Amino acid sequence: MGCCASNTAGGGSKASRMARWRSTGIIGLRDSKMKTFPDEVIVMERAVRTLDLTHNKISDVPAEVSKLINMQRLLIADNLIERLPGNLGKLQSLKVLMLDGNRISCLPDELGQLIRLEQLSISRNMLIYLPDTIGSLRNLVLLNVSNNRLKSLPESVGSCASLEEIQANDNVIEELPASLCNLIQLKSLCLDNNQVKQIPDGLLKDCKSLQNLSLHNNPISMDEFQLMEGYQEFEERRKKKFDKQIDSNVMISSKGLDVGVDK
């Protein structure tokens, strides 16, 4: 750990800055040229609600981060982090964890202890697998693992009962777990640029909230996709969503309605 890059990082003197942090619970230190996790954040302990360390050069998250037990949002994207401490799991209040653009190759099993976590984004890293304990994240709504080195998603992901969106583009995923069919809240599943040859048989039938399934640049054909049980119902949901976007004047691709699979 270390001190901030300068006493003016984040604005004002160190004393006034820390007084403001303690009052608001919000610590904003993005783009502060820090190379180490700041000591002055750790000493705030229970006062911290949101910590934003985005776009620095931090390479290590210290074990002492577990003292921030009331923290709800940890934003530490675009740094040089290679690993996370196991006692990250003690951050029981955490709802948002943003780790995009680091050098992380694996996540600790203790991740599953973050029972209030709603958003986990760890795109643009070096992940080769996800821990089975991810299935304990029953409040997780968004999972973004795009641009990694994943060959599969764990079977346990089907236990993330609140999941609405999975982004797993640009990996080397060959196979999808059958447990995805358990995700009845799932609205969007994005798997562009992988090696997926087939999707679980019951996915379109059982995931009754699914409106977007994107499988571009995978070895699966439109013909196979259309033959799946539940395809017509999925197509109706997808078109209904498209119509709502039109009614709301939402900008869409010039290509119109994206069928989600290459022909």
Secondary structure, DSSP 8 states (H G I E B T S, - for coil): -B--S-TTTTSS-HHHHHHHHHHH-EEE-TTS--SS-BHHHHTTGGG-SEEE--SS------GGGGG-TT--EEE--SS------GGGGG-TT--EEE--SS------GGGGG-TT--EEE--SS--S---GGGGG-TT--EEE--SS--SB--GGGGG-TT--EEE--SS---B--GGGGG-TT--EEE--SS------TTHHHH-TT--EEE-TTSS--HHHHHTSTTHHHHHHHHHHHHHHHHHTT----TT-S--SS--
